[in-house]
Amino acid sequence: MFRKLLTTIVGVTATFAISITYVAPSQAKELAPNWGGQSEEAVVLEENLEATYPYISDQVLNLPAAEKTIEDSTFLYDFAEGYYYGGGDVAADPEVVSDIDANVQRYVTDEISPQGCAGTSGFEPVPPTVYLTSCQAANVMAVVAAGGSAATIAGVIAASSGIGAPAAAVIGAALAASGGLLGACTAPGTGIVVKVQNPVIPVPTCSAQ
């Protein structure tokens, strides 16, 4: 198991306006329904996430085990990069972890406030909603700005919030398609709330916590 070299954050402080409980992905995925009618990308992403989540335990993704059952290697490695960049761990061969660490350096952002991280993290399954601290929001925006895939975005928010597969798929696909809206949301340096009110029409909305 190899710990991620986390981006240095100085003087981390947080004032929570709301209280959200972190739930492990293996539990969270049971809480949201299968809405139906989503985009094909969101449906495929959800299927892949559902197949991958059982290989996450205590915020560690067992990549070799997942590779034995996940046929879509592009998805799996994109998700692993996002999960790693979002603060999770990846258990794999040292060379693989080194490659993942090198790949995520293109996402590293200097948008982290020197005053620390504001807000809290968590999720609500219905409608698909994720709560991110200002630091986590900056990380998500960095992935979006770099053209990261929906799987990578889903990995970041999964590691950050514990969000379940159905909601992570809807939000990941929506942000990959229209993630530019996050810029205004993260600018004030607050924690944010990203919501997709109708998964069939996956337009994300963003607000400060």
N, C-alpha and C positions, 0 to 999 in steps of 0.2 A: 504494500500500500504506500502510496506516495502523496505527500501533502503538497498542495498547490502553493507556489510562492505568491502570496497575496499582495495586491497593490497596497502600498503603505498609506495609511489614513491616520492623520495626526489629530489628537485630541477628540476622539469620537464622543459625541454627545447626541442625545435624542430626547425630544419632547413628544410623547405619544398623545395624539388627539383621539385615537380610537384604539381598541384592544382587539387584536386579531391573533388567533391561536395557530401556531405552526402545526401542521399535520403531515406525517410522513407520506410520500407519494403512494406507497402501497396501501395506505388507508384512504387517502384523499380520493383516489380514482373511483372508489365505490360510491362517493357522495353525489356525483353529477349524472344526469340522465343521458341517454343517447338521443339527441334532439332530432336528428334526421334532417335532410334537406340542405346540409352544409355543402360548401364547395368540395370538389373532388380532392383538392390538396389537403383540406382540413380532415376529411374522412381518412385518407391514407396516412396522414400524420398521426391521427388519433390511434389508428390500428398499430402503427409502429411504436408509439409511446406505450400503449397498453402492453405490448409484447416486451418492452424494455424495462418498464418500472419494476417488475419482479426481481430484477438484477441490481436494484438499488437498495442498500441497507445501511442505516446510520450515515446517510449522505455520502456513501461510497458506491460508485458504479463499478460492478465487476465486469469489465469489458471482455475478457476472454470467454466468460460464461455466456454473455449476451451474444457474442459472435457465433456461437454454436447454433443459435436458433433464429437470429435476425438475418434475413437474407439481404436486406438493403444496407450494404456496407456504407454507402454514401450518407444515408440518414444516420446510421449509428455513430459514425465518426463526427459528423456535424453536431449531433446531440451531445456526444462526449466532450467536444470542444466547448460548447456552450455551458454544459454542466460544470466543467472544470473552471471556466472563466467566471461563472456565477458563484464560485466558492465551494463547490463540491469536490470530492476526491475521485480519482480514477485509479482503480487497481488494474495494473497491466504490466507487461514487460517494461523495464526501465527505458529502453530505447523508444517504445511507443509513447510513454508518458513524456519523455523529453521532446518528442516530435509535437505532441499536443501542446505542451508548454510553449514551444517555439511558434506554433501556428497562432496561438491566441494573443501573441504580443502585438499583432496588428490591431487588436481591439483596445489595447490599454489606453486609457483616457486620462487627461490631466484636468478633467472637469470636476474632480472630487474637491469639495470645498475644504479649505484648511481648517474651518471651524468644525468639521466632522460631518456625520451623517444625520440628517433630520428625518423624522417620520418613523414608520414601522413597516413590517412586511407580513404578508399573509395572503389569504385568498377567500373567495366565496364561490361555490360551484355554480350557483344559479342566481342571476345570469353570470356568465363567466367573468370574473373580476379578480384582478391581482393588485395587491398593495405592495409598493416598493419604497424603500428608503431613497433619499436623494442620491446616495452612492450607487445603489442598485439600479436606479433609473438611469443614471449616467452610463453605467455599464451596458444596459440594454440599448440605449441610444447609440452608443459606440458601435455595437454589433450591427444595428440597423444601418447606420451611416456607412459602414464598411461593406454593406451588401450581404450581410450574413443571411443564411437560409432560415426558413421558418423553423426547422429542426434545431438550429443553433440558438435562435431566440427562445424557443420552448425550453431548451436546456438551461439557459440562463435563469429564466423565471422559475423553473422547477427547483433549481438549487437555491434560489433566493427565497422562495415562498412556500415550497412544499405543495404547490398546486397539482391537482389531479390531471390525468391524461386528457379527459374530454375538454376541460376548460383550457388546459395548456395548448391543445391543438387549435382551438378556435382563436385564442388570443395570439398565438405564435403566427398562424397563417394571416390573421388580420393585420398584425404589425409589420409583417414582411411585405404586405401589399401597400400599406399606407402609414408606415411608421414615422413619416416626417412630422406628424402632429406632435410627437413627443418633445420636439425642440422647445416649443413654447412652454410645455408643461414642466420641463426640468430646469428652465432658465432661472426661476426664482430660488432654486436650491432647496426645495421642499420635498417631502415625501409625496408620492403620487398615487393615484388610483386609476387603473386602466380597466375599462369595462367594454364588453361587447353585448349590448342589450338584446340583440336578436342574432343568434348564431347563423340563421339562414341568410341574413343580410349582414355580413361580418364587417361592420364599420366600427372601429374602436373609438371610444370617447375617453378623454383624459382630464383629470382635475386634480388640484392639490388636495392633500389630506387635510 
